[in-house]
Amino acid sequence: MALFWLRQQGEDRYEVRRAGNSLRLYTNGVFHSQYNPAEPVTGSVWDLLLLPAFALRSGRPSRVLLLGVGGGAVVCQLNRFLSPDLIVGIELNPVHLQVAREVFGASAANVCLLEADAREWLAQYRGPGFDLVIDDLFGHVGGEAERAIAADANWCSALWSVVAPGGALVMNFESEAQLLASALCKDRVIRRLWAEAQRLSTQHYANAIGAFFRQAPEWETFEARLQVHPELDQRRAQCRLRYRRKALGG
C-alpha cells in the first residue's frame, strides 16, 4: 500500500494509505477506517453500522448521531445510501477529524463534525433526539483496537437518552461475548427500553454490532430497501456486502 498522507504529532503517527482506490487510516499502526468512493461498501465491519437504519419504520433516519468519526467512512456511507437531513459526528482526535474532512471527503452540507469528548458532549446535550445513534468509539492499546468506553449502565443510559421514539441505537463491540456482557443485554431496566435487538457480524472480523430498536423493526421490507442500491443488493455477484443477523433475547 502506498503512503498517501502522513502526520507525526508527538509520539503519534497518523497515516492514510492507498490500496487501489481505497483509502485506509492508520493511527500508530492500528487500522481505523477505510473508504473507496467508487466502491462504498468495504466488505468489512463498518458496513454493518448503517444496516439497522434500513429496518427503521420511518424507512430513513432524519437525524443521525455518530460517536467516533475516525476517518469518516461511515459518514460517507450514510450520505451515499440514506441522505439524512443531519449527521452529527463527535470525535475526540482532531487529526482524525482533519482526515475525515480533507482526505475522506466527509464534509457535506448536512454534516456537523465536532471535536469533543463523547461522554461530556452527551452529558451536556439538550437538543432533540436522533433516529439513529451509532457508538463506534474505539481507541488502541498495545497495537490493538479496543472499545474506548465500557458499555455499562451509565453509558448505555446516556446513549438511550438521545434515541428518538422509533429510533435505534447501534454499537460496535469487539466480540459477541462483549456485546452480551453489556448493560444493554444484562441490565433489566435498560433491557426494557428496547423492543427488539439484533446482532450483526461479518465473516472476517470478530466484531459484533448490536442494534437495539425502540420499535419493532420492519424486517419484511429490509432486504427490499437494501436492493434499491446495487452496492447493497446481495443478489448481485459483485456485491461486497456480507453479513449475518441474529436476534438477541428480550
Backbone bond lengths (Angstrom), bond angles and torsions (degrees), N, CA, C in turn:
res aa  C-N    CA-C-N  psi(-1)  N-CA   C-N-CA  omega(-1)  CA-C   N-CA-C  phi
1 M - - - 1.468 - - 1.526 110.01 -
2 A 1.319 115.89 134.56 1.460 120.67 -178.65 1.520 110.59 -83.84
3 L 1.329 115.53 141.04 1.456 120.23 176.41 1.521 109.10 -73.88
4 F 1.334 116.52 123.61 1.459 121.95 -175.74 1.525 111.89 -104.77
5 W 1.358 117.13 -33.90 1.468 122.17 -174.99 1.522 107.58 -153.38
6 L 1.318 117.04 140.27 1.469 120.68 -176.49 1.516 110.05 -141.42
7 R 1.331 116.38 137.43 1.456 121.69 172.54 1.535 107.74 -141.87
8 Q 1.318 116.17 123.64 1.462 121.88 173.11 1.511 107.44 -106.12
9 Q 1.333 116.21 119.19 1.463 120.81 -178.48 1.520 108.04 -128.92
10 G 1.335 115.32 102.97 1.457 119.33 -174.25 1.518 109.69 63.25
11 E 1.318 116.34 -127.08 1.459 120.44 178.70 1.523 112.91 -88.44
12 D 1.316 117.21 -1.34 1.465 120.75 -175.96 1.524 110.86 -97.91
13 R 1.317 114.96 132.21 1.459 121.84 179.51 1.533 108.81 -114.72
14 Y 1.322 115.98 122.15 1.454 122.30 179.38 1.524 108.81 -111.36
15 E 1.308 115.59 128.64 1.457 121.00 -179.76 1.526 110.00 -131.42
16 V 1.319 115.93 138.15 1.455 120.98 165.60 1.521 105.85 -112.44
17 R 1.323 114.93 121.14 1.456 121.09 -178.98 1.521 110.06 -112.46
18 R 1.316 115.20 145.61 1.457 121.25 -179.74 1.527 109.53 -104.42
19 A 1.325 114.68 126.72 1.458 121.54 173.38 1.518 106.64 -121.07
20 G 1.325 117.29 99.90 1.456 120.20 -170.38 1.508 108.73 66.57
21 N 1.323 116.93 -122.95 1.460 121.00 176.32 1.525 112.60 -98.21
22 S 1.326 117.48 3.32 1.459 121.88 -178.85 1.522 110.86 -88.89
23 L 1.328 116.06 138.58 1.451 122.70 173.65 1.519 108.45 -105.17
24 R 1.319 116.74 133.76 1.458 122.06 -178.50 1.524 109.64 -126.83
25 L 1.330 115.62 128.98 1.463 121.54 178.85 1.523 109.91 -96.39
26 Y 1.340 115.37 127.38 1.458 122.44 175.34 1.527 108.67 -122.16
27 T 1.323 115.87 133.84 1.458 121.67 173.28 1.518 107.92 -118.52
28 N 1.319 115.80 116.17 1.469 121.72 -175.34 1.526 111.26 50.82
29 G 1.321 114.68 40.27 1.453 120.83 176.96 1.511 115.59 83.95
30 V 1.347 117.84 -5.49 1.466 121.26 -179.23 1.530 109.11 -92.09
31 F 1.318 115.85 128.43 1.464 123.59 -178.59 1.519 109.08 -74.17
32 H 1.365 117.16 117.80 1.460 121.47 -175.60 1.519 114.51 -109.67
33 S 1.321 117.98 -31.53 1.456 117.89 -172.63 1.520 109.74 -163.57
34 Q 1.350 115.64 153.50 1.460 121.21 179.24 1.516 109.05 -147.65
35 Y 1.335 116.12 140.00 1.461 119.04 176.44 1.521 109.75 -155.31
36 N 1.334 113.32 142.61 1.455 122.25 176.02 1.525 106.51 -135.14
37 P 1.334 119.25 108.72 1.464 120.21 -176.91 1.519 113.41 -60.10
38 A 1.337 117.52 -26.13 1.461 120.40 177.91 1.522 111.55 -77.71
39 E 1.334 117.10 -25.99 1.463 123.00 178.25 1.528 107.89 -135.16
40 P 1.318 117.97 78.68 1.470 121.10 -171.15 1.518 114.57 -67.88
41 V 1.322 117.85 -16.37 1.464 120.64 174.48 1.525 107.18 -91.57
42 T 1.326 115.89 120.51 1.464 120.72 -170.02 1.518 113.73 -90.14
43 G 1.345 117.01 -16.77 1.461 119.09 -172.96 1.510 112.24 77.96
44 S 1.321 117.05 16.62 1.461 121.42 -175.25 1.525 110.33 -122.84
45 V 1.329 114.87 -173.99 1.465 120.88 -175.62 1.525 112.13 -64.81
46 W 1.332 118.90 -26.50 1.466 120.55 -176.73 1.524 111.73 -66.54
47 D 1.323 117.70 -27.57 1.466 119.51 176.84 1.522 111.73 -58.65
48 L 1.330 115.97 -32.39 1.463 120.49 -172.84 1.525 113.01 -72.17
49 L 1.329 117.59 -19.99 1.458 120.58 -175.34 1.523 112.60 -68.26
50 L 1.318 117.69 -28.62 1.457 118.86 -178.89 1.525 113.05 -96.80
51 L 1.341 119.12 -12.67 1.458 120.90 -176.33 1.531 113.43 -58.31
52 P 1.353 120.13 -41.74 1.479 118.44 -178.74 1.527 113.60 -57.91
53 A 1.322 117.70 -25.27 1.468 120.08 179.68 1.523 111.37 -61.36
54 F 1.331 117.88 -29.21 1.459 121.12 -178.56 1.527 112.15 -75.10
55 A 1.330 117.26 -9.89 1.467 120.88 177.73 1.520 112.78 -100.88
56 L 1.326 118.03 -2.19 1.458 120.53 178.89 1.522 110.34 -64.58
57 R 1.324 116.12 144.55 1.458 119.79 179.54 1.528 112.20 -63.25
58 S 1.315 117.08 -27.83 1.462 120.57 177.62 1.524 112.12 -70.75
59 G 1.328 116.42 -19.49 1.458 121.15 -178.58 1.510 114.21 84.12
60 R 1.316 117.06 -19.58 1.466 121.15 -179.08 1.514 109.12 -161.22
61 P 1.326 118.23 130.59 1.467 119.20 176.21 1.523 110.69 -75.10
62 S 1.322 115.92 130.96 1.463 120.18 176.69 1.520 111.02 -81.66
63 R 1.345 115.65 -40.33 1.459 121.08 -177.12 1.529 108.72 -124.33
64 V 1.325 115.99 128.94 1.464 121.82 -177.91 1.517 109.49 -124.65
65 L 1.325 115.85 136.11 1.462 122.04 173.01 1.519 107.93 -115.46
66 L 1.316 116.36 122.65 1.462 122.50 178.89 1.520 108.70 -115.23
67 L 1.320 116.37 116.33 1.458 122.25 177.70 1.522 108.22 -101.71
68 G 1.328 115.34 111.14 1.459 121.50 -174.16 1.513 109.69 99.72
69 V 1.321 117.19 87.65 1.468 121.97 -174.12 1.520 111.47 -81.88
70 G 1.348 117.51 -35.66 1.465 119.39 -174.77 1.513 109.67 58.66
71 G 1.321 116.52 -133.26 1.458 120.55 178.59 1.512 113.75 -84.43
72 G 1.322 117.71 -3.07 1.456 120.74 176.28 1.516 115.20 92.80
73 A 1.338 118.25 12.63 1.462 120.83 -178.35 1.525 111.72 -60.01
74 V 1.334 117.05 -42.43 1.464 119.99 -178.42 1.526 110.47 -66.88
75 V 1.320 117.27 -36.49 1.465 120.68 175.95 1.528 109.86 -59.19
76 C 1.327 115.96 -46.73 1.467 120.47 -179.71 1.520 111.10 -63.31
77 Q 1.331 117.73 -41.25 1.458 121.03 179.04 1.526 111.63 -65.46
78 L 1.323 116.63 -43.12 1.464 120.48 178.53 1.520 110.88 -57.65
79 N 1.319 117.23 -44.90 1.455 120.00 -179.74 1.523 112.05 -71.28
80 R 1.298 117.10 -32.81 1.461 120.41 -179.92 1.539 111.18 -66.47
81 F 1.337 117.11 -41.61 1.457 120.04 -170.64 1.525 115.12 -107.60
82 L 1.326 118.62 -22.06 1.456 120.40 -171.92 1.528 114.42 -125.60
83 S 1.312 118.10 -21.83 1.472 123.20 177.51 1.519 113.41 46.35
84 P 1.342 118.80 58.43 1.470 119.82 176.97 1.526 110.59 -61.78
85 D 1.318 115.30 158.64 1.459 119.47 175.80 1.531 110.57 -68.76
86 L 1.340 115.73 -33.37 1.467 120.53 -177.21 1.516 109.76 -147.33
87 I 1.319 115.77 134.17 1.466 122.88 170.19 1.523 107.34 -123.38
88 V 1.319 116.51 117.14 1.461 121.75 174.80 1.526 107.56 -103.12
89 G 1.323 116.74 121.55 1.458 121.81 179.52 1.518 110.49 -112.95
90 I 1.331 116.69 127.26 1.469 122.11 179.65 1.525 108.33 -110.56
91 E 1.313 115.99 124.89 1.464 121.28 -177.41 1.521 109.42 -143.22
92 L 1.331 115.94 129.91 1.457 121.01 -178.88 1.522 112.59 -77.78
93 N 1.327 117.04 -29.60 1.461 121.89 -172.79 1.530 110.35 -90.68
94 P 1.341 118.93 113.48 1.463 120.37 -177.00 1.523 113.18 -66.62
95 V 1.334 117.32 -28.08 1.468 119.24 178.65 1.527 110.03 -69.87
96 H 1.329 117.10 -39.16 1.461 119.44 175.50 1.528 110.59 -60.30
97 L 1.321 117.38 -40.52 1.461 120.23 177.71 1.524 111.21 -63.33
98 Q 1.320 116.67 -39.97 1.469 120.12 177.88 1.522 110.34 -61.84
99 V 1.336 116.36 -43.69 1.462 120.39 178.73 1.525 110.05 -62.74
100 A 1.330 116.78 -43.96 1.465 120.61 -179.44 1.528 110.90 -58.81
101 R 1.317 115.98 -44.97 1.466 120.24 -176.07 1.533 111.98 -74.70
102 E 1.326 116.45 -48.08 1.460 121.00 -167.26 1.520 113.93 -94.16
103 V 1.323 117.61 -25.71 1.468 120.02 -175.10 1.527 111.01 -107.67
104 F 1.328 117.32 -50.52 1.463 120.71 -178.46 1.533 112.64 -82.51
105 G 1.332 117.27 -16.17 1.461 119.96 176.29 1.513 114.88 79.70
106 A 1.335 117.14 27.79 1.470 121.26 179.67 1.518 109.58 -87.36
107 S 1.333 116.31 64.11 1.462 119.93 -173.16 1.519 111.97 -138.17
108 A 1.327 117.39 35.54 1.464 121.07 179.45 1.525 110.60 -70.30
109 A 1.331 116.18 167.30 1.463 121.24 -175.65 1.524 112.18 -64.44
110 N 1.317 118.34 -26.31 1.471 121.11 -178.06 1.523 112.45 -90.13
111 V 1.325 117.67 6.25 1.474 122.32 -175.80 1.522 110.04 -106.88
112 C 1.321 115.42 128.46 1.464 122.53 175.66 1.526 107.88 -120.70
113 L 1.320 117.24 106.33 1.460 122.32 -179.22 1.532 108.68 -101.82
114 L 1.335 115.26 126.13 1.457 120.77 -174.84 1.524 110.74 -123.45
115 E 1.323 115.75 134.84 1.465 120.44 173.54 1.527 108.01 -85.09
116 A 1.322 116.64 111.38 1.461 120.73 -176.46 1.520 109.60 -164.90
117 D 1.333 114.80 158.79 1.452 121.61 170.90 1.533 107.40 -79.32
118 A 1.323 117.43 127.91 1.467 121.11 -174.77 1.521 111.67 -60.22
119 R 1.337 117.62 -40.01 1.468 120.18 179.42 1.523 110.70 -61.13
120 E 1.328 115.64 -49.01 1.462 119.69 -177.07 1.528 111.05 -66.54
121 W 1.327 116.80 -39.57 1.462 119.77 -178.68 1.519 110.50 -64.03
122 L 1.331 117.43 -44.93 1.460 120.39 179.56 1.522 111.51 -64.02
123 A 1.329 116.30 -40.03 1.463 120.23 -178.94 1.522 111.59 -63.24
124 Q 1.322 117.12 -29.92 1.466 121.10 -176.78 1.534 113.47 -96.21
125 Y 1.331 117.28 -11.93 1.461 120.21 -173.64 1.529 111.04 -71.00
126 R 1.315 117.03 132.79 1.464 122.27 179.77 1.533 111.78 -130.78
127 G 1.309 117.73 16.78 1.460 120.84 -177.32 1.515 113.23 -89.63
128 P 1.334 117.57 -170.85 1.468 121.91 179.88 1.527 111.18 -67.70
129 G 1.332 114.84 162.13 1.455 120.53 -179.01 1.524 112.40 -73.30
130 F 1.325 114.57 173.69 1.464 122.00 -179.21 1.529 109.01 -118.35
131 D 1.330 115.53 140.71 1.459 120.74 179.19 1.526 111.76 -71.37
132 L 1.309 116.31 -27.90 1.458 121.71 178.56 1.520 108.07 -138.40
133 V 1.328 115.91 121.85 1.467 122.09 175.43 1.521 107.32 -115.85
134 I 1.321 117.05 122.66 1.464 122.65 -178.57 1.519 109.03 -115.80
135 D 1.324 116.37 120.92 1.462 122.59 174.31 1.521 108.03 -102.60
136 D 1.333 115.95 104.26 1.471 122.08 177.40 1.522 108.77 -124.06
137 L 1.326 115.48 45.58 1.464 122.33 -175.19 1.528 109.91 -85.22
138 F 1.320 115.27 106.33 1.461 120.94 -179.40 1.518 109.93 -131.71
139 G 1.323 114.81 139.68 1.450 122.01 169.74 1.518 108.41 -115.55
140 H 1.329 116.40 -158.23 1.456 118.32 177.99 1.523 109.34 -145.57
141 V 1.312 114.92 139.93 1.460 123.23 178.14 1.523 108.05 -135.02
142 G 1.325 115.89 126.30 1.456 119.81 178.70 1.513 113.41 60.24
143 G 1.333 116.53 33.32 1.456 119.98 178.78 1.513 114.65 79.82
144 E 1.336 117.65 6.94 1.453 121.41 179.83 1.529 109.73 -122.32
145 A 1.343 115.87 142.55 1.462 120.47 177.02 1.518 109.91 -74.30
146 E 1.333 116.34 140.12 1.458 120.25 174.39 1.526 109.52 -149.45
147 R 1.342 115.93 155.66 1.454 120.32 -179.04 1.525 110.47 -55.80
148 A 1.339 115.35 139.09 1.455 119.97 -177.15 1.522 112.52 -85.58
149 I 1.340 117.29 -26.82 1.467 121.98 -178.22 1.529 108.01 -130.65
150 A 1.324 115.76 126.45 1.465 119.95 178.51 1.526 110.45 -63.40
151 A 1.318 116.22 140.09 1.468 121.15 -179.34 1.522 109.90 -84.78
152 D 1.347 115.50 62.42 1.463 120.43 179.64 1.529 109.17 -89.92
153 A 1.339 116.35 -178.79 1.457 120.77 -174.70 1.535 111.79 -61.48
154 N 1.328 117.23 -39.89 1.470 119.72 -178.65 1.525 111.18 -63.42
155 W 1.330 115.71 -45.92 1.466 118.96 -176.86 1.526 111.00 -70.18
156 C 1.321 117.36 -44.27 1.460 120.09 -179.23 1.522 111.33 -64.94
157 S 1.332 117.93 -35.77 1.466 121.07 176.10 1.523 110.73 -65.70
158 A 1.325 116.53 -39.78 1.463 120.17 178.19 1.523 110.89 -63.35
159 L 1.322 117.16 -40.56 1.460 120.65 178.30 1.528 110.89 -64.82
160 W 1.332 116.39 -44.99 1.468 119.94 -178.70 1.518 112.15 -63.46
161 S 1.313 116.71 -27.20 1.464 119.52 -177.71 1.524 112.90 -65.07
162 V 1.336 117.95 -17.10 1.466 120.40 -179.27 1.528 112.42 -112.95
163 V 1.339 117.42 8.30 1.466 120.81 175.41 1.529 108.50 -85.70
164 A 1.311 116.95 122.25 1.462 122.12 -177.45 1.525 110.97 -70.65
165 P 1.335 117.91 158.01 1.461 119.94 172.18 1.531 110.03 -55.08
166 G 1.312 116.26 132.42 1.462 120.12 -177.34 1.516 113.45 82.85
167 G 1.342 117.11 1.05 1.455 121.16 -177.51 1.516 113.14 -92.20
168 A 1.329 114.90 -174.87 1.459 121.10 -177.86 1.520 110.19 -141.85
169 L 1.326 114.37 149.61 1.464 122.81 173.99 1.515 107.99 -111.10
170 V 1.332 116.50 128.06 1.460 122.75 -178.90 1.520 107.97 -121.26
171 M 1.347 116.17 127.87 1.462 120.33 -177.45 1.518 110.58 -130.97
172 N 1.319 115.33 138.45 1.454 122.91 178.34 1.527 109.00 -94.90
173 F 1.330 116.58 122.48 1.463 122.50 178.38 1.523 109.66 -117.20
174 E 1.330 115.05 153.90 1.462 119.77 -179.39 1.520 112.67 -67.77
175 S 1.327 117.03 -25.88 1.456 121.13 -176.47 1.522 109.71 -158.80
176 E 1.322 116.25 166.47 1.468 119.79 175.64 1.517 110.32 -64.86
177 A 1.333 117.65 -36.97 1.469 120.48 179.14 1.519 110.82 -60.55
178 Q 1.339 117.16 -40.24 1.465 120.53 178.85 1.522 110.76 -67.28
179 L 1.320 117.35 -38.96 1.462 121.51 175.83 1.524 111.03 -60.69
180 L 1.321 117.06 -48.50 1.457 121.06 -176.76 1.525 112.60 -68.58
181 A 1.348 116.56 -23.14 1.463 120.56 178.27 1.516 112.64 -86.86
182 S 1.340 118.23 -5.57 1.463 121.73 -177.56 1.521 110.41 -71.81
183 A 1.337 114.71 161.18 1.467 119.97 178.80 1.521 111.45 -64.13
184 L 1.315 117.71 -24.58 1.453 120.62 178.01 1.523 111.79 -61.97
185 C 1.331 116.01 -28.84 1.459 120.67 178.91 1.523 112.91 -102.88
186 K 1.334 117.57 -27.17 1.459 121.26 -172.44 1.527 114.43 -98.14
187 D 1.321 116.97 -34.13 1.461 120.71 -174.97 1.531 110.11 -80.96
188 R 1.328 117.71 121.55 1.457 121.30 -174.95 1.522 112.87 -64.06
189 V 1.318 116.92 -37.30 1.469 120.26 179.92 1.523 110.46 -65.76
190 I 1.329 116.68 -46.01 1.464 120.54 -178.43 1.524 110.97 -69.47
191 R 1.319 117.65 -35.87 1.466 120.38 178.95 1.524 111.66 -59.55
192 R 1.311 117.20 -30.84 1.462 119.72 -179.32 1.529 112.28 -73.76
193 L 1.332 117.34 -9.59 1.459 120.38 -178.58 1.524 112.18 -80.43
194 W 1.324 117.53 -23.77 1.457 118.41 -178.30 1.521 111.61 -107.53
195 A 1.355 114.06 144.23 1.461 120.80 -179.59 1.513 111.76 -84.81
196 E 1.333 116.51 -30.82 1.462 121.22 -179.78 1.520 108.53 -155.96
197 A 1.319 115.66 148.63 1.461 120.78 178.27 1.520 109.56 -136.50
198 Q 1.329 115.70 145.09 1.454 121.92 -179.39 1.523 109.86 -134.49
199 R 1.318 115.06 149.80 1.463 121.10 171.43 1.514 108.56 -107.32
200 L 1.332 116.68 129.82 1.456 122.82 176.16 1.522 108.54 -114.00
201 S 1.311 116.17 138.63 1.468 120.43 179.29 1.520 108.96 -147.62
202 T 1.320 115.27 166.53 1.459 121.33 176.81 1.521 108.95 -138.17
203 Q 1.300 116.27 155.48 1.461 122.25 -163.58 1.525 114.71 -59.18
204 H 1.311 118.15 -42.95 1.462 120.69 -168.35 1.536 113.96 -94.75
205 Y 1.331 117.27 7.88 1.466 121.45 178.92 1.523 109.13 -129.50
206 A 1.333 115.67 143.76 1.469 120.27 177.57 1.517 111.87 -79.90
207 N 1.334 117.71 -14.09 1.464 121.46 -176.39 1.519 112.00 -57.85
208 A 1.325 114.81 147.68 1.461 122.17 172.59 1.523 107.94 -122.88
209 I 1.311 116.51 127.81 1.463 122.06 178.53 1.529 108.05 -98.47
210 G 1.321 116.56 121.84 1.453 121.33 175.54 1.520 110.19 -94.95
211 A 1.332 116.84 129.51 1.463 122.25 177.74 1.521 108.02 -120.78
212 F 1.328 116.37 119.34 1.467 122.71 -173.84 1.526 108.44 -121.59
213 F 1.327 116.39 121.34 1.457 122.79 -170.88 1.528 111.02 -109.65
214 R 1.330 116.05 135.70 1.465 119.91 175.24 1.528 111.32 -71.26
215 Q 1.321 117.18 -32.50 1.461 122.91 175.39 1.521 108.61 -121.76
216 A 1.328 116.80 149.59 1.462 120.10 178.54 1.527 109.55 -54.84
217 P 1.317 118.20 127.25 1.466 121.08 -176.75 1.524 112.36 -74.21
218 E 1.321 115.12 168.85 1.453 121.81 -177.69 1.531 110.06 -101.75
219 W 1.320 116.63 76.42 1.460 119.76 -178.93 1.529 111.21 -68.76
220 E 1.326 117.27 -23.21 1.465 119.43 -179.12 1.525 111.86 -66.10
221 T 1.330 117.66 -24.16 1.467 120.72 178.03 1.529 112.37 -109.92
222 F 1.315 116.81 -0.15 1.463 122.09 -175.77 1.532 111.46 -57.95
223 E 1.330 116.94 -54.63 1.460 120.47 -177.62 1.521 111.44 -62.80
224 A 1.328 117.02 -39.39 1.465 119.96 179.42 1.520 110.97 -61.75
225 R 1.331 116.52 -38.87 1.461 119.92 178.33 1.524 111.23 -66.49
226 L 1.329 116.97 -39.02 1.465 119.91 176.88 1.525 110.79 -64.24
227 Q 1.329 116.42 -40.68 1.460 121.17 -173.15 1.523 113.29 -70.10
228 V 1.345 116.49 -11.13 1.462 119.69 173.16 1.527 110.22 -61.83
229 H 1.336 116.01 -29.04 1.460 122.07 -177.42 1.531 109.12 -104.92
230 P 1.315 119.32 118.79 1.468 120.92 -178.75 1.531 113.07 -54.44
231 E 1.333 116.95 -35.00 1.474 119.92 -177.99 1.526 112.46 -69.36
232 L 1.351 117.06 -18.34 1.462 121.78 -178.57 1.525 112.76 -109.39
233 D 1.312 116.80 3.32 1.461 122.49 -176.41 1.530 109.06 -90.76
234 Q 1.317 116.37 101.62 1.463 120.48 -175.50 1.528 113.49 -71.26
235 R 1.318 117.78 -5.78 1.459 120.19 172.99 1.519 111.18 -71.83
236 R 1.316 116.66 -19.90 1.464 121.79 -179.43 1.526 109.87 -87.44
237 A 1.308 117.06 131.24 1.470 121.73 -175.69 1.518 111.66 -59.80
238 Q 1.333 117.65 -32.44 1.462 121.10 -176.25 1.531 112.95 -84.51
239 C 1.327 118.24 -2.07 1.468 121.15 179.50 1.532 109.59 -67.36
240 R 1.332 116.15 129.40 1.467 121.11 -177.92 1.523 112.67 -93.53
241 L 1.317 117.14 -6.62 1.463 120.16 -179.58 1.519 110.00 -71.79
242 R 1.333 115.74 123.13 1.455 121.80 177.02 1.527 107.68 -138.57
243 Y 1.320 116.11 124.47 1.459 118.61 -178.58 1.515 110.38 -152.91
244 R 1.326 114.73 158.68 1.464 122.62 171.07 1.523 107.28 -120.57
245 R 1.325 116.01 143.60 1.461 121.90 -179.29 1.520 109.51 -127.33
246 K 1.324 115.65 132.37 1.464 121.20 -179.15 1.517 109.26 -139.21
247 A 1.347 117.03 132.57 1.459 120.78 179.37 1.526 110.34 -70.46
248 L 1.327 116.04 141.22 1.457 122.00 174.10 1.524 108.72 -98.26
249 G 1.308 117.57 147.95 1.463 121.44 -175.53 1.518 112.46 -63.01
250 G 1.344 115.84 146.11 1.453 120.81 178.61 1.498 111.68 -92.72
